[in-house]
Amino acid sequence: MNKNVPPVDNITQLNNILGSFNIKADCIAYNKIRNVSLYDLVIDDGTRVRDIQKYADEIALRLKAQNKPLVKIKSNSGIVRLEMIDEKPHKIDFFDELAKQRYTDYTVPVYLGNSIDGEDISFDMSRNPHMIIGGCTGSGKSTLLNVIIANALGQKNTNVFLIDTKNIEYGNYTDNINNIRIATDYDGGLDLLNMLNSEMEYRYSLMRERKLSSQFFTTSSDEFPSLLFIIDEFADIIMQDEKKVFYKLLCKLSQKCRAAGIYCVLATQRPSVDVISGSIKANFPARISLQVASGFDSKIILDTVGAELLAGRGDAIIKNYKYNYTRFQSAYTDADEVAKHYAAI
């Protein structure tokens, strides 16, 4: 190798690769944020985006990326963006970043991590219709759920109800923290669901009796805390629900409970039409997908492909009232750290 030959810059390198495949497109900008390289392309007339997608494996190989590029169309600027992971993700410490957050109009604030552009990803659970989270083993799904739980436990007026049939992830929460209740089997989960349905009906009856507005329970209230209901590995529950008792109660709850200050999150590593049915999808319009096994799984969660190209370990895409298929890196914490942090307060 001739050491006097200057290295090829990233833009020139990608343009050379595109040219070798006769793809008429020009890379006009390159940026790297944390472990992600971003290439912005302008394609010529007659060039199709799928021409780039066709050679995704070869592009990743030539650029020595860890995964195939996620190809995004930015139609408002006429740009096609390639997102590629170059190295292991940088750890984003949840509690360090949480201390920097300032919320002025959020009832149940949730901080998740940083976007691909380096911006904080946060939203208000009270404005976020019920959410589905999907991700395969190693994708970072459990860490993301710990992040969501940690956000909720930090609110004095929020209680958490969790179904964890694996019974290995969240046991430390119940030892020293009062505002969380965990069920570890189908029967216990059904009891939680019945209790939340009863609470929902009670709150609706109060709204009628007191002539309260529909926003009463979705704003901060010392009298009535917000309730966050999380099911980790929803598929395990559905497999045991032969008579669809749990399923019917969940549909009933999710159809009405948002106005009562009750919010639901379903998580699964096995997204399928048998688990995430049409009724569930209709009542859970907010979505987060971490890495999944196939484009079919991505479509079930996000209604589009792309999540199969994520890199794992907290690399995720969110779609809700605030974000439109925004890629982000989840912050990191675990049950031990969360339990110790809130037990010390």
C-alpha positions in Angstrom: 0.0 0.0 0.0 1.3 3.5 -1.0 1.3 5.6 2.2 1.6 8.8 0.2 -1.9 8.3 -1.3 -4.3 10.5 0.6 -7.4 8.8 2.1 -10.6 9.1 0.2 -13.2 11.2 2.1 -16.6 9.6 2.9 -18.5 11.5 0.3 -16.1 10.6 -2.5 -16.0 7.0 -1.3 -19.8 6.6 -1.5 -20.0 8.3 -4.9 -17.4 5.9 -6.2 -19.4 2.9 -4.8 -22.6 4.2 -6.4 -20.9 4.8 -9.7 -19.6 1.2 -9.7 -23.2 0.0 -9.6 -24.3 2.5 -12.3 -26.5 4.3 -9.8 -26.9 7.9 -10.9 -26.9 9.7 -7.6 -24.6 12.2 -5.8 -23.7 12.2 -2.2 -23.9 15.8 -1.2 -23.4 15.7 2.6 -21.9 13.4 5.2 -22.3 13.6 9.0 -21.5 11.3 11.9 -23.4 11.4 15.1 -22.2 9.1 17.8 -22.0 5.7 16.1 -24.1 6.5 13.1 -23.0 7.7 9.7 -25.5 9.8 7.7 -25.1 10.2 3.9 -27.4 12.5 2.0 -28.0 11.8 -1.7 -29.6 13.5 -4.6 -30.7 11.1 -7.2 -30.9 11.8 -10.9 -34.1 11.6 -13.0 -34.8 8.0 -13.8 -33.0 6.7 -10.8 -35.2 4.9 -8.3 -34.7 4.5 -4.5 -35.1 0.8 -4.9 -31.9 0.9 -7.1 -30.0 1.9 -4.0 -31.9 -0.5 -1.7 -31.0 -3.3 -4.2 -27.3 -2.9 -3.4 -27.6 -2.2 0.3 -25.5 -5.3 1.3 -22.7 -4.3 -1.1 -22.7 -0.7 0.1 -22.5 -1.8 3.7 -19.6 -4.2 2.8 -17.6 -1.6 1.0 -18.1 1.0 3.7 -17.4 -1.6 6.4 -20.6 -0.8 8.2 -22.1 -3.1 10.9 -25.4 -3.4 9.1 -27.2 -2.6 5.9 -28.1 1.1 5.4 -31.5 2.2 6.4 -32.7 4.2 3.4 -35.0 7.1 4.2 -36.7 9.4 1.8 -36.8 13.1 2.8 -39.3 14.3 0.3 -39.6 17.8 1.6 -35.9 18.4 0.7 -35.5 16.0 -2.2 -33.0 14.0 -0.3 -32.4 10.2 0.1 -30.6 9.5 3.4 -28.5 6.5 4.2 -28.1 5.7 7.9 -25.4 3.2 8.7 -24.0 2.0 12.1 -20.2 2.2 12.1 -19.4 0.9 15.6 -21.0 -0.2 18.9 -23.5 2.3 20.3 -22.3 4.9 22.8 -23.9 4.4 26.2 -26.5 7.1 27.1 -26.8 7.1 30.9 -30.5 7.5 31.7 -30.3 9.2 35.0 -27.5 11.6 33.9 -29.7 12.6 30.9 -32.9 12.7 32.9 -31.5 15.3 35.2 -31.0 17.7 32.3 -34.6 17.4 31.1 -37.0 20.4 31.6 -40.7 19.8 31.1 -43.2 22.6 31.3 -46.4 21.2 29.9 -46.0 17.4 30.3 -48.4 15.5 32.7 -46.5 12.2 32.5 -43.1 13.0 30.9 -41.1 10.2 29.3 -37.5 10.6 28.2 -36.2 7.8 26.0 -32.8 8.7 24.6 -31.3 10.6 21.7 -32.4 10.8 18.0 -30.2 10.0 15.1 -29.7 13.8 14.8 -28.6 14.1 18.4 -31.9 15.5 19.8 -33.5 14.4 23.0 -36.5 12.1 22.4 -39.2 12.7 25.0 -43.0 12.9 25.0 -46.0 13.2 27.3 -47.7 9.9 28.0 -51.0 11.6 28.6 -51.0 12.8 25.0 -49.5 9.5 23.7 -52.2 7.0 22.8 -51.5 3.5 24.0 -48.2 2.0 22.7 -46.9 -1.2 21.2 -43.2 -2.0 21.6 -41.6 -4.8 19.6 -38.1 -6.2 19.4 -36.2 -9.5 19.2 -33.8 -11.0 21.7 -30.8 -8.6 22.1 -32.6 -5.6 20.7 -32.7 -3.7 23.9 -36.5 -4.1 24.6 -36.1 -4.8 28.3 -33.8 -1.9 28.7 -36.3 0.4 27.0 -39.1 -0.8 29.3 -36.8 -0.1 32.3 -36.4 3.4 30.9 -40.2 3.9 30.6 -40.8 2.5 34.1 -38.0 4.7 35.6 -39.6 7.8 34.1 -43.0 6.9 35.6 -41.6 6.0 39.0 -40.0 9.4 39.2 -43.4 11.1 39.1 -45.1 11.5 42.5 -48.6 11.2 40.9 -48.0 8.1 38.7 -48.5 4.5 39.6 -47.1 1.6 37.6 -48.8 -1.8 37.0 -46.7 -4.4 35.3 -47.2 -7.9 34.1 -43.9 -9.9 33.8 -44.6 -13.5 33.2 -40.9 -14.3 32.8 -40.4 -13.1 36.4 -36.7 -12.4 36.0 -36.5 -8.7 35.0 -38.2 -6.5 37.5 -38.3 -8.2 40.9 -36.1 -5.5 42.6 -38.8 -2.9 42.0 -41.2 -4.2 44.5 -38.8 -4.4 47.5 -38.4 -0.7 48.2 -40.7 1.2 45.8 -44.3 1.8 46.7 -45.9 3.1 43.5 -45.4 -0.1 41.5 -47.3 -3.4 41.5 -46.2 -6.5 39.6 -48.0 -9.6 38.5 -46.0 -12.6 37.4 -48.5 -15.0 35.9 -51.7 -15.1 33.9 -54.1 -15.1 36.8 -52.3 -12.3 38.6 -52.3 -10.3 35.3 -56.0 -10.8 34.9 -56.6 -9.5 38.4 -54.6 -6.4 37.6 -56.6 -5.9 34.4 -59.9 -6.3 36.2 -58.8 -3.9 38.8 -57.9 -1.3 36.2 -61.2 -1.7 34.4 -63.0 -1.2 37.7 -60.9 1.9 38.4 -61.7 3.2 34.9 -65.4 2.8 35.4 -65.2 4.5 38.8 -63.4 7.5 37.3 -66.0 7.7 34.5 -68.8 7.7 37.1 -67.1 10.5 38.9 -66.8 12.5 35.7 -70.6 12.2 35.3 -71.4 12.9 38.9 -69.1 15.9 39.3 -69.6 17.1 35.7 -65.8 17.0 35.2 -64.2 17.8 31.8 -62.7 15.0 29.8 -59.2 16.5 30.6 -59.6 16.2 34.3 -57.8 12.9 34.7 -55.2 13.6 32.0 -53.8 16.6 33.9 -51.8 16.4 37.2 -54.0 15.5 40.1 -53.0 14.7 43.6 -56.3 13.0 44.2 -56.2 10.7 41.2 -52.7 9.6 40.0 -52.0 8.6 36.5 -51.8 4.9 36.0 -49.3 3.2 33.6 -50.1 -0.4 32.7 -47.3 -2.4 31.0 -47.3 -5.9 29.7 -43.9 -7.4 29.0 -44.1 -10.2 26.5 -47.7 -9.9 25.6 -47.5 -13.1 23.5 -47.0 -15.2 26.6 -50.3 -13.9 28.0 -52.2 -14.4 24.7 -51.0 -18.0 24.5 -52.6 -18.7 27.9 -55.8 -16.8 27.1 -57.8 -19.6 25.5 -61.2 -18.1 26.2 -60.0 -14.6 25.3 -61.1 -13.2 28.7 -57.9 -11.2 29.0 -58.0 -10.0 25.4 -61.6 -8.8 25.7 -60.9 -6.9 28.9 -57.8 -5.3 27.4 -59.7 -4.1 24.4 -62.4 -2.7 26.7 -59.8 -0.9 28.8 -57.8 0.5 25.9 -60.8 1.8 24.1 -61.8 4.1 27.0 -59.1 4.4 29.6 -57.0 7.3 28.2 -59.6 9.9 29.3 -59.5 8.3 32.8 -55.7 8.9 33.1 -54.8 5.2 32.4 -52.1 4.5 29.8 -51.1 1.1 28.3 -47.9 -0.3 26.9 -47.7 -3.7 25.3 -44.2 -5.3 24.6 -43.4 -8.4 22.6 -40.5 -10.1 21.0 -42.8 -12.2 18.8 -44.9 -9.8 16.7 -47.5 -11.7 14.7 -51.0 -11.2 13.6 -52.1 -13.7 16.2 -50.6 -11.6 19.0 -51.0 -8.1 17.6 -54.5 -8.4 16.2 -56.3 -5.7 14.2 -58.3 -4.6 17.3 -55.1 -4.2 19.3 -53.4 -2.2 16.6 -56.4 0.1 16.3 -56.4 0.9 20.0 -52.6 1.1 20.3 -51.6 3.6 17.5 -48.3 4.7 19.1 -45.4 2.4 18.2 -41.7 1.7 19.0 -39.8 -1.0 17.2 -36.3 -2.1 18.1 -34.5 -4.6 15.9 -36.8 -7.3 14.6 -36.1 -10.5 12.7 -37.8 -9.6 9.4 -39.5 -6.9 7.3 -42.8 -8.7 8.0 -42.3 -8.2 11.8 -41.4 -4.6 11.1 -44.7 -4.1 9.2 -46.8 -5.6 12.0 -45.3 -3.1 14.5 -44.6 0.0 12.4 -46.8 -0.7 9.4 -43.7 -0.4 7.3 -40.4 -2.2 6.8 -37.1 -0.9 8.2 -36.9 -2.1 11.8 -35.2 -5.3 10.5 -32.2 -3.1 9.5 -31.7 -1.7 13.0 -28.5 -2.6 14.8 -29.8 -3.9 18.1 -28.8 -2.8 21.6 -31.3 0.0 21.9 -31.3 1.2 18.2 -35.0 2.0 17.7 -37.7 3.7 15.6 -40.6 5.6 17.2 -43.9 6.7 15.7 -46.5 8.6 17.8 -48.2 11.9 18.1 -44.9 13.8 18.2 -42.5 11.7 16.1 -43.0 10.3 12.6 -40.7 7.2 12.2 -37.9 8.8 14.1 -34.8 6.7 14.8 -33.2 7.0 18.2 -30.8 5.3 20.6 -32.4 4.3 23.8 -30.8 5.5 27.1 -29.6 2.8 29.4 -30.6 1.7 32.9 -31.6 -1.5 34.5 -33.9 -2.7 37.3 -31.2 -2.7 39.9 -30.2 0.9 39.2 -33.8 2.1 39.1 -34.6 0.4 42.4 -31.6 1.8 44.1 -32.1 5.3 42.7 -35.7 5.6 43.9 -35.2 3.8 47.2 -32.6 6.4 48.0 -35.0 9.3 47.5 
